[in-house]
C-alpha cells in the first residue's frame, strides 16, 4: 500500500473526495428520477457513463501534464485513455436508450472489447519505443470516435452473432487476462514515477476485472477504479503545475539577481564616467599651464579621485562608518567639477559627518552632475551646515534651472525616472538615495524658490574629548 501512496504535499484526501463527489453526483441525480424497480438496471447502464467520464477526465489531466512537461508516457497514456473513454461513453448512452439492442448484441460487444484491449496493449508497448508525434488527445478522441461509430453501426445494422461457444468463465478469464497484461504494460513505463504507474495499473485492473465479472461488482469496482484513475491523473497534473511554479519562481529570482547586478554595473559606470571626466579636465588644465597653487590642488584632486576610482572598480565591500572631513571630501568633488568648466559656489564649513568618504563623494558627485546636466548653465551652489533639529549635517546642492516637474517629484529617486527629453538615464539620483540610506542618512528633494535643491542629511560625527589622559567619545 505504501507504494500506492501519493507523495506528501502533492495530493490529499480532499482532492480524492472531490473527484468522488463529482462522479457520484450525476449518477445519484439520475437514479433519483427512475422508479425503484429500475434503479439497479439504470445504475448498471449508467456505470459506463460514469467510468467513461472519469477515464476521459484522467486523459485530459495527463494531456495537460504532457503539454507542461513534454513527457512522452503522459502523452501516450492520454491517447490510450481517450481511446478507451469515448467508446465507453457512447456505449453507456446507447445502453440507457436501447437496452434491448445491447442485450441482443453481446457477442459483438465482446469482440469489440477484446479488440480495443489488444489495441490499447499494443499502444502502451509501442510507447516505450516510439516518441509520440502530434496531439495525443486529438488523436485519441478521433480514434475513439471512429471505434464508437463503427461499433454503433454494427450494433444497429449487423445481425446478431451466435453466442460465444466458450463457457462464460472462459470469456471472463480472457478479458481479465488482457486487462492484467494492459496493467503490466503500464507498470513498465519507467519514465513515469512508480506511484503513478502502480496506481494507474490498479485502477485499470479494477475497471477491467469488474467489467469482466459484471453485476454489482462491476458497479463497485468501476466506481473505485474511476476515482483512483482520475485522482492519480489530477495529482500528476498538480505536481507538474507546482514544479512549473517553482521553476518560474527560481527563474524570477535569477532574473532579479541578474537585473540587480546589471543595475549595479550601470550605476558604477555612471559614477566612473563622471569621475573620469573630472580627472581628464584637471589634466588638461595642468597641461595648459596654471598657477603653481592651483596646479598642486588639481594634482591632489586627481590623486584622490584616481584612488577613489580604483576602490570603485574593485567593488569594495562597505567599510565601517567613521569621521569624514566634509571640507576634504566635498572640496575635491567641487574642484573636479570646476575643472570641467562648471560654476560651482562652495565655502569650507569645518564640519565633519559620520559616514564613508567614498560614499559621500559619490552622492555629492551625482548631485553636482545632475545639477550641471539638468539645471542649465547657471551657477550651482553647494552648502554644508549643521541641522540643529535633527542633530545632523546637511549637504545641499542647488541649481537655477527649470526645477523638477510637479508630476515627477514623488518619483525622482526611482530607477529610470527622468524628465521627457532629458539626456540623463534616471540612474544617478536612485543610486545616490540608496547610498545615503546605507550611510544612515537620507537624500531628499528640498523646497526651493527657483531651480532644484537636493539635501543630503548625514549623522553628526562623534567628537573626541580628552579627559585625564583618556580619549572618550561624545555626541
C-alpha positions as CSV (number, residue, x, y, z in Angstrom):
1,X,0.0,0.0,0.0
2,X,2.9,2.3,0.7
3,X,3.9,2.1,-3.0
4,X,0.5,3.4,-4.0
5,X,0.7,6.5,-1.8
6,X,0.9,9.9,-3.4
7,X,4.0,11.9,-2.2
8,X,3.1,14.3,0.7
9,X,2.1,17.8,-0.4
10,X,1.1,16.6,-3.9
11,X,-2.5,15.4,-3.2
12,X,-4.6,14.6,-0.2
13,X,-7.9,13.1,0.7
14,X,-9.8,16.3,0.0
15,X,-8.9,16.1,-3.7
16,X,-9.9,12.4,-3.9
17,X,-13.2,13.3,-2.1
18,X,-13.9,16.0,-4.6
19,X,-13.4,13.5,-7.5
20,X,-15.7,11.0,-5.8
21,X,-18.4,13.7,-5.4
22,X,-18.1,14.8,-9.0
23,X,-18.5,11.3,-10.2
24,X,-21.4,10.3,-7.9
25,X,-23.5,13.4,-8.2
26,X,-24.7,12.8,-11.8
27,X,-25.3,9.1,-11.0
28,X,-27.3,9.8,-7.9
29,X,-29.3,12.5,-9.7
30,X,-30.1,10.1,-12.4
31,X,-31.1,7.3,-10.0
32,X,-33.4,9.7,-8.1
33,X,-35.5,10.1,-11.2
34,X,-36.2,6.4,-12.0
35,X,-38.6,4.0,-10.4
36,X,-37.4,1.9,-7.6
37,X,-37.5,-1.3,-9.5
38,X,-35.3,0.1,-12.3
39,X,-32.6,1.6,-10.0
40,X,-30.2,-1.3,-10.3
41,X,-30.5,-1.7,-14.0
42,X,-30.2,2.0,-14.6
43,X,-27.2,2.1,-12.3
44,X,-25.5,-0.6,-14.3
45,X,-26.2,1.2,-17.6
46,X,-25.1,4.5,-16.1
47,X,-21.8,2.8,-15.0
48,X,-20.4,3.1,-18.5
49,X,-21.1,6.8,-18.5
50,X,-19.6,7.3,-15.0
51,X,-16.4,5.3,-15.9
52,X,-16.1,6.8,-19.3
53,X,-16.3,10.3,-17.9
54,X,-13.7,9.6,-15.3
55,X,-11.4,7.9,-17.8
56,X,-11.8,10.9,-20.2
57,X,-11.1,13.3,-17.4
58,X,-7.9,11.4,-16.5
59,X,-6.9,11.5,-20.1
60,X,-7.4,15.3,-20.2
61,X,-5.3,15.7,-17.0
62,X,-2.5,13.6,-18.5
63,X,-2.7,15.5,-21.7
64,X,-2.3,18.8,-19.8
65,X,0.7,17.2,-18.0
66,X,2.2,16.3,-21.4
67,X,1.7,19.9,-22.5
68,X,3.6,21.2,-19.5
69,X,6.4,18.6,-19.3
70,X,6.6,17.1,-22.8
71,X,6.6,13.7,-21.1
72,X,6.1,11.0,-23.8
73,X,4.5,8.5,-21.5
74,X,1.9,11.0,-20.4
75,X,1.0,11.8,-24.0
76,X,0.7,8.1,-24.9
77,X,-1.4,7.4,-21.8
78,X,-3.7,10.4,-22.6
79,X,-4.2,8.9,-26.1
80,X,-4.9,5.4,-24.6
81,X,-7.4,6.8,-22.1
82,X,-9.2,8.9,-24.7
83,X,-9.5,5.9,-27.0
84,X,-10.9,3.8,-24.1
85,X,-13.2,6.6,-22.8
86,X,-15.1,7.6,-25.9
87,X,-16.5,4.2,-26.8
88,X,-17.3,3.7,-23.2
89,X,-19.3,6.9,-23.1
90,X,-21.1,6.0,-26.4
91,X,-22.0,2.6,-25.1
92,X,-23.3,4.0,-21.8
93,X,-25.6,6.4,-23.6
94,X,-26.7,3.7,-26.1
95,X,-27.4,1.3,-23.2
96,X,-29.7,3.8,-21.5
97,X,-31.8,4.3,-24.6
98,X,-31.6,0.9,-26.3
99,X,-31.1,-1.7,-23.6
100,X,-32.6,-4.5,-25.7
101,X,-30.1,-3.9,-28.6
102,X,-27.3,-4.2,-26.1
103,X,-28.6,-7.4,-24.7
104,X,-29.0,-8.8,-28.2
105,X,-25.5,-8.0,-29.4
106,X,-23.5,-9.3,-26.5
107,X,-21.2,-11.3,-28.8
108,X,-20.3,-8.2,-30.9
109,X,-19.7,-6.3,-27.7
110,X,-17.3,-9.0,-26.6
111,X,-15.4,-8.9,-29.8
112,X,-15.1,-5.1,-29.7
113,X,-13.9,-5.2,-26.1
114,X,-11.2,-7.7,-26.9
115,X,-10.2,-5.7,-29.9
116,X,-10.0,-2.4,-28.0
117,X,-8.0,-4.1,-25.2
118,X,-5.5,-5.6,-27.7
119,X,-5.1,-2.2,-29.4
120,X,-4.5,-0.5,-26.0
121,X,-1.9,-3.0,-25.0
122,X,-0.1,-2.6,-28.4
123,X,-0.2,1.2,-28.0
124,X,1.3,1.1,-24.5
125,X,4.0,-1.3,-25.6
126,X,4.7,0.9,-28.6
127,X,5.0,4.0,-26.4
128,X,8.2,2.6,-24.8
129,X,10.0,2.5,-28.2
130,X,8.5,5.4,-30.3
131,X,8.3,9.1,-29.5
132,X,4.8,10.5,-29.9
133,X,4.3,13.0,-32.8
134,X,1.2,15.1,-32.9
135,X,-1.5,15.9,-30.4
136,X,-2.3,12.8,-28.3
137,X,-5.7,14.0,-27.1
138,X,-6.9,14.9,-30.6
139,X,-5.7,11.6,-32.0
140,X,-7.2,9.6,-29.1
141,X,-10.6,11.3,-29.5
142,X,-10.5,10.8,-33.2
143,X,-9.7,7.1,-32.9
144,X,-12.2,6.6,-30.1
145,X,-15.0,8.3,-32.1
146,X,-14.1,6.1,-35.1
147,X,-14.3,2.9,-32.9
148,X,-17.6,4.1,-31.3
149,X,-19.1,4.9,-34.7
150,X,-18.2,1.6,-36.2
151,X,-19.4,-0.3,-33.2
152,X,-22.7,1.7,-33.2
153,X,-23.3,0.9,-36.8
154,X,-22.6,-2.8,-36.1
155,X,-24.9,-2.9,-33.1
156,X,-27.8,-1.3,-35.0
157,X,-27.3,-2.8,-38.5
158,X,-25.4,-6.1,-38.2
159,X,-27.2,-9.3,-37.4
160,X,-26.6,-10.8,-34.0
161,X,-23.7,-13.2,-33.8
162,X,-24.2,-16.6,-32.2
163,X,-23.3,-16.6,-28.5
164,X,-19.7,-17.3,-27.7
165,X,-19.2,-21.1,-27.6
166,X,-16.8,-20.9,-24.8
167,X,-18.1,-21.0,-21.2
168,X,-18.8,-17.6,-19.6
169,X,-16.0,-18.2,-17.1
170,X,-13.5,-18.6,-20.1
171,X,-14.6,-15.3,-21.7
172,X,-14.3,-13.6,-18.3
173,X,-10.8,-15.1,-18.0
174,X,-9.9,-13.8,-21.4
175,X,-11.0,-10.2,-20.6
176,X,-9.3,-10.4,-17.2
177,X,-6.1,-11.6,-18.8
178,X,-5.9,-8.9,-21.3
179,X,-6.7,-6.3,-18.6
180,X,-3.9,-7.7,-16.5
181,X,-1.5,-7.5,-19.5
182,X,-2.5,-3.9,-20.1
183,X,-1.9,-3.1,-16.4
184,X,1.5,-4.8,-16.6
185,X,2.4,-2.9,-19.7
186,X,1.6,0.4,-17.9
187,X,3.8,-0.6,-14.9
188,X,6.8,-1.0,-17.3
189,X,6.6,2.7,-18.3
190,X,9.8,3.6,-16.3
191,X,9.7,7.3,-17.3
192,X,6.7,7.8,-15.0
193,X,7.1,7.8,-11.2
194,X,6.5,4.4,-9.6
195,X,3.5,5.6,-7.6
196,X,1.8,6.8,-10.8
197,X,2.4,3.6,-12.7
198,X,1.1,1.4,-9.8
199,X,-2.0,3.5,-9.2
200,X,-2.9,3.6,-12.9
201,X,-2.3,-0.1,-13.1
202,X,-4.5,-0.9,-10.1
203,X,-7.2,1.4,-11.5
204,X,-7.2,-0.4,-14.8
205,X,-7.4,-3.7,-13.0
206,X,-10.4,-2.6,-11.0
207,X,-12.2,-1.2,-14.1
208,X,-11.4,-4.2,-16.3
209,X,-11.8,-7.1,-13.9
210,X,-15.1,-5.6,-12.5
211,X,-16.4,-5.2,-16.0
212,X,-15.5,-8.8,-16.9
213,X,-17.4,-10.1,-13.8
214,X,-20.4,-7.7,-14.3
215,X,-23.3,-7.1,-12.0
216,X,-22.9,-5.2,-8.7
217,X,-19.2,-6.0,-8.6
218,X,-18.7,-4.0,-11.8
219,X,-20.5,-1.0,-10.3
220,X,-18.5,-1.0,-7.1
221,X,-15.1,-1.7,-8.7
222,X,-15.9,0.7,-11.5
223,X,-16.5,3.5,-9.0
224,X,-13.3,2.8,-7.1
225,X,-11.2,2.4,-10.2
226,X,-12.6,5.6,-11.7
227,X,-11.9,7.6,-8.6
228,X,-8.4,6.1,-8.4
229,X,-7.6,6.8,-12.0
230,X,-9.0,10.4,-12.1
231,X,-7.4,11.3,-8.8
232,X,-4.0,9.9,-9.8
233,X,-4.1,11.9,-13.1
234,X,-5.1,15.0,-11.3
235,X,-2.3,14.6,-8.8
236,X,0.2,14.2,-11.6
237,X,-1.0,17.4,-13.2
238,X,-0.9,19.2,-9.8
239,X,2.7,18.1,-9.3
240,X,3.6,19.4,-12.7
241,X,2.0,22.7,-12.1
242,X,3.7,23.1,-8.7
243,X,7.1,22.2,-10.4
244,X,6.3,24.8,-13.1
245,X,5.6,27.4,-10.4
246,X,8.8,26.6,-8.6
247,X,10.8,26.9,-11.9
248,X,9.1,30.2,-12.7
249,X,9.9,31.5,-9.1
250,X,13.5,30.3,-9.5
251,X,13.8,31.9,-12.9
252,X,12.3,35.1,-11.5
253,X,14.8,35.1,-8.6
254,X,17.7,34.5,-11.0
255,X,16.4,37.3,-13.3
256,X,16.2,39.6,-10.3
257,X,19.8,38.8,-9.4
258,X,21.0,39.4,-13.0
259,X,19.0,42.7,-13.1
260,X,20.4,43.8,-9.8
261,X,23.9,43.1,-11.0
262,X,23.2,44.9,-14.2
263,X,21.9,47.9,-12.2
264,X,25.0,47.9,-10.1
265,X,27.2,47.8,-13.2
266,X,25.2,50.7,-14.7
267,X,25.5,52.7,-11.6
268,X,29.2,52.0,-11.3
269,X,29.7,53.1,-14.9
270,X,27.7,56.2,-14.3
271,X,29.9,57.2,-11.5
272,X,33.1,56.2,-13.3
273,X,32.2,58.3,-16.3
274,X,31.7,61.4,-14.2
275,X,34.9,60.8,-12.2
276,X,37.0,60.2,-15.3
277,X,35.6,63.3,-16.9
278,X,36.8,65.4,-13.9
279,X,40.2,63.8,-13.9
280,X,40.6,64.4,-17.7
281,X,39.6,68.0,-17.3
282,X,42.0,68.6,-14.5
283,X,44.8,67.0,-16.5
284,X,44.1,69.3,-19.5
285,X,44.2,72.3,-17.2
286,X,47.5,71.3,-15.8
287,X,49.0,70.8,-19.3
288,X,47.5,74.1,-20.4
289,X,49.5,75.8,-17.7
290,X,48.0,77.2,-14.5
291,X,49.4,78.7,-11.3
292,X,51.5,76.6,-9.0
293,X,48.9,76.7,-6.2
294,X,46.1,75.7,-8.5
295,X,48.3,73.1,-10.2
296,X,49.0,71.5,-6.8
297,X,45.3,71.5,-5.9
298,X,44.4,69.9,-9.2
299,X,47.1,67.3,-8.8
300,X,45.9,66.4,-5.3
301,X,42.3,66.2,-6.5
302,X,43.4,63.9,-9.4
303,X,45.3,61.7,-7.0
304,X,42.3,61.5,-4.6
305,X,39.8,60.8,-7.5
306,X,42.1,58.1,-9.0
307,X,42.3,56.3,-5.7
308,X,38.5,56.5,-5.3
309,X,38.1,55.2,-8.8
310,X,40.4,52.2,-8.0
311,X,38.2,51.4,-5.0
312,X,35.1,51.8,-7.0
313,X,36.3,49.4,-9.7
314,X,37.5,46.9,-7.1
315,X,33.8,46.7,-5.9
316,X,34.8,47.2,-2.3
317,X,32.7,46.0,0.5
318,X,31.3,48.8,2.7
319,X,33.7,49.7,5.5
320,X,32.7,50.9,8.9
321,X,31.5,54.5,9.2
322,X,33.9,56.9,10.6
323,X,34.6,60.6,10.9
324,X,34.6,62.3,7.5
325,X,36.1,65.7,6.9
326,X,33.4,67.2,4.7
327,X,35.7,70.0,3.5
328,X,38.2,67.5,2.2
329,X,35.6,65.3,0.5
330,X,33.3,67.9,-0.9
331,X,36.2,70.2,-1.8
332,X,37.8,67.5,-4.0
333,X,34.5,66.9,-5.9
334,X,33.8,70.6,-6.3
335,X,37.3,71.2,-7.7
336,X,36.8,68.3,-10.2
337,X,33.6,69.9,-11.5
338,X,35.2,73.4,-11.6
339,X,38.0,71.8,-13.7
340,X,35.3,70.8,-16.2
341,X,34.3,74.5,-16.5
342,X,31.3,74.4,-14.3
343,X,30.4,77.4,-12.0
344,X,30.2,75.9,-8.5
345,X,30.0,78.1,-5.4
346,X,31.2,76.5,-2.2
347,X,32.8,77.6,1.0
348,X,34.5,75.3,3.6
349,X,32.5,74.7,6.7
350,X,34.9,73.0,9.1
351,X,32.3,70.3,9.7
352,X,32.6,66.5,9.9
353,X,29.9,63.8,9.5
354,X,29.7,60.1,10.3
355,X,29.9,58.1,7.2
356,X,32.3,56.8,4.5
357,X,34.3,59.3,2.4
358,X,33.9,57.5,-0.9
359,X,30.1,57.2,-0.5
360,X,29.6,60.8,0.4
361,X,31.9,61.8,-2.5
362,X,29.7,59.7,-4.8
363,X,26.5,61.3,-3.7
364,X,27.8,64.8,-4.0
365,X,29.3,64.0,-7.4
366,X,25.9,62.7,-8.6
367,X,24.1,65.8,-7.3
368,X,26.6,68.1,-9.0
369,X,26.4,66.2,-12.2
370,X,22.6,66.2,-12.1
371,X,22.6,70.0,-11.5
372,X,25.0,70.6,-14.3
373,X,23.1,68.5,-16.8
374,X,19.6,69.5,-15.9
375,X,20.0,72.9,-14.2
376,X,21.3,74.8,-17.2
377,X,24.5,77.0,-17.4
378,X,23.7,79.0,-14.2
379,X,25.8,78.7,-11.0
380,X,25.5,75.7,-8.7
381,X,25.6,76.3,-5.0
382,X,26.9,73.7,-2.6
383,X,26.4,74.4,1.1
384,X,27.3,72.4,4.3
385,X,25.5,73.3,7.5
386,X,24.6,71.8,10.9
387,X,20.9,70.7,11.2
388,X,20.1,71.5,14.8
389,X,16.6,70.0,14.6
390,X,17.9,66.5,13.7
391,X,21.3,66.9,15.3
392,X,22.9,66.1,11.9
393,X,24.7,67.7,9.0
394,X,23.0,68.7,5.8
395,X,24.9,69.0,2.4
396,X,22.7,70.9,-0.1
397,X,23.2,71.2,-3.8
398,X,21.0,73.8,-5.6
399,X,20.8,75.0,-9.2
400,X,19.0,77.8,-11.0
401,X,17.4,75.7,-13.7
402,X,13.8,74.9,-14.5
403,X,13.4,72.6,-11.5
404,X,11.7,69.2,-11.2
405,X,8.3,68.9,-12.9
406,X,5.5,68.5,-10.3
407,X,4.4,65.1,-11.7
408,X,7.9,63.7,-11.2
409,X,8.6,65.0,-7.7
410,X,7.3,61.9,-6.0
411,X,9.2,59.6,-8.4
412,X,12.5,61.5,-8.8
413,X,14.5,58.8,-6.8
414,X,13.1,55.8,-8.7
415,X,15.2,53.9,-11.2
416,X,14.9,55.1,-14.8
417,X,12.7,58.2,-14.0
418,X,13.8,61.3,-15.8
419,X,12.2,64.3,-17.5
420,X,11.0,63.8,-21.1
421,X,13.8,64.9,-23.5
422,X,16.4,64.7,-20.7
423,X,19.8,63.4,-21.7
424,X,20.0,61.5,-18.4
425,X,19.2,57.9,-17.8
426,X,17.4,58.2,-14.4
427,X,20.2,56.3,-12.6
428,X,22.3,58.7,-10.6
429,X,19.6,60.0,-8.1
430,X,18.4,56.5,-7.5
431,X,21.9,55.3,-6.6
432,X,22.6,58.4,-4.5
433,X,19.4,57.9,-2.5
434,X,20.3,54.2,-1.9
435,X,23.9,55.1,-0.8
436,X,22.6,57.8,1.5
437,X,20.3,55.3,3.2
438,X,23.2,52.8,3.6
439,X,25.1,55.6,5.4
440,X,22.3,56.0,7.9
441,X,21.2,59.3,6.3
442,X,18.7,60.3,3.6
443,X,18.5,62.2,0.4
444,X,15.5,64.4,-0.3
445,X,14.2,66.9,-2.8
446,X,14.1,70.1,-0.7
447,X,11.7,73.0,-1.3
448,X,13.3,75.7,-3.5
449,X,12.0,79.0,-4.9
450,X,13.9,78.5,-8.1
451,X,15.6,75.5,-9.7
452,X,16.1,72.2,-7.9
453,X,17.6,71.8,-4.5
454,X,18.7,68.4,-3.1
455,X,19.6,67.9,0.6
456,X,21.8,65.1,1.9
457,X,21.2,64.5,5.6
458,X,24.1,62.8,7.4
459,X,24.6,61.9,11.1
460,X,26.9,64.2,13.0
461,X,30.4,62.8,13.6
462,X,31.4,62.0,17.2
463,X,33.8,64.4,18.8
464,X,36.9,63.3,20.6
465,X,37.3,64.9,24.1
466,X,40.3,64.4,26.3
467,X,39.8,63.7,30.0
468,X,42.6,62.6,32.4
469,X,44.7,61.5,29.5
470,X,41.9,59.2,28.2
471,X,40.0,59.6,25.0
472,X,36.2,59.4,25.3
473,X,33.6,59.7,22.6
474,X,30.8,62.2,22.8
475,X,28.0,63.3,20.5
